[in-house]
Amino acid sequence: MSEKVLMKGNEAIAEAAIIAGCRHYFGYPITPQTEIAAYMAKRMPKVGGTFLQAESEIAAINMVYGVSSTGKRVMTSSSSPGISLKQEGISYLAGADLPALIVNAQRGGPGLGGIQPSQSDYFQATKGGGHGDYHLIVLAPYSVQEMAELTIKGFDLADKYRMPTMILCDGTTGQMMEPVTFDFAVKQPPEKPWAVTGTKMEREHNIINSLYLQADKLEEKNFERYERYKLVEENEVMYQEYMADDADIIIAATGIASRIALSSVEKAREKGIKAGLIRPITLWPFPKAAFAKAAEHCRQIIAVELNMGQMIEDIKLATEFKVPVSLYNRTGGVLPDVYEILGVIENAAKGGKR
Amino acid sequence: MITRQLLISGFGGQGLLFMGKALAYKWLMEGYNVSWLPSYGPEMRGGTANCGVVVSENHLIGSPLVANPNVLICMNLPSLDKYEDKVVPGGMIFVDSTMIERKVKRTDVDVYYIPASKMASDNNMIVLANMIMMGKVLQVFGETDEEAIKNGLSKCIPPKKAEMFDVNMRAIQLGLGYEAK
């Protein structure tokens, strides 16, 4: 499929997962990500895979645990309330060092909230939504093409570091159609000597488990895991800068918010305002260095978020309070428009003292 | 081509999303970048369903949300009431004059009236007022090359429904040939 086709973001994730060699999908329907399940239901039987609509989100994530234990690529997807239900299973995946791909097409919360797009699960995704010390690799696509690319990348990273990866998108990027090509050089998944595949009486048993009753053993496991997390932080940070080099005012935004902000930044430049954009692609590991560098030359950073202000905390930590960091936010499923954010930039340009 | 921001709005079931997709595919096949964003969920209740299509020569389209269209296509009155004031000055408004009896109040935009729904029922293609509208839109845009239109349309009609292709194309041709009397 090298031709450019128009596809919804949700469908692009599903097709890319199949290209990445994922042959097991477990899910439970919820708006606004149901197209992923629908696509998998249609495609999986044709490629010899398994599509299974589980009896609940909790069942689905535990099926993911089971398949991942055997070394196979596996995924699940849901939206905010459903992802909350999966948190126990996600903590167990992290505790057992199992790779998996989890998609969260965020909707407004808390509680059942609404079904319109949101980014209010940033904390949950990046700070560990379940119990215990752990991280997920969190990828935030902003176009349909990137939804496909980051799905494949997500499987690779999950396998490489033996940890779950989350695609953190939203209702809008899931529902919109854009041109996408699937010209990927897909790497073979690495060998997984830890997988439980039957010993054939030829090797020791592999054990997949997250239970360590001896405190020193559990501590050792946690230290070892955080050594791996350090490697992820050193090697896997991704972000994109847009006219940020000489910018006085830098917008920080991800996902659909960054698409809207991109247009606002362009319009601000047309008016002679030195505005720029930094778009984190990995939310964990967070692109700390990019923001630290920006803090050396810009006058102000404005986090544009579809929540009550979550990523702004990571920006403040990364910039060590060297520049003012303010928030412009909409929530509950409301999206700002281009001129709204432009107004925020113009205000900052008028008043902003360092 | 300048960046076009289309908002296509009407009742659910009038084929607005399909019209958006057919236009988006036409432009995609011509090498432009496009985005297509439907309204979904509760905003679809209460009279308007819509989709926004952005077409541009740029490598990446910024906001795919169309808050201020330069082309508004209305197929029911609530849509015109809701979006008329959002159109940028100098923009275009297309009105299905069978469905919408009132005139557009704005004087700083170009307005095109076409009785698309009546033309559809007169020609025994009652569900294809959307394609007649699309034909008129393309006529005004000066994009009347039927091969290009067919290229896009063929991507939107699955092979299983190939018999629908000709009647859709006929509806588009009605729009392409329509001139207000």
Interface residues (C-beta under 8 A of the other chain):
Chain A: K4 V5 L6 T31 P32 G114 I115 Q116 S143 G171 T172 Q175 M176 M177 E178 P179 I256 R259 I260 L262 S263 E266 L335 D337 V338 Y339
Chain B: K21 A24 Y25 L28 N33 V34 S35 W36 L37 P38 Y40 G41 P42 E43 L60 I61 G62 S63 P64 L65 A67 N68 K155
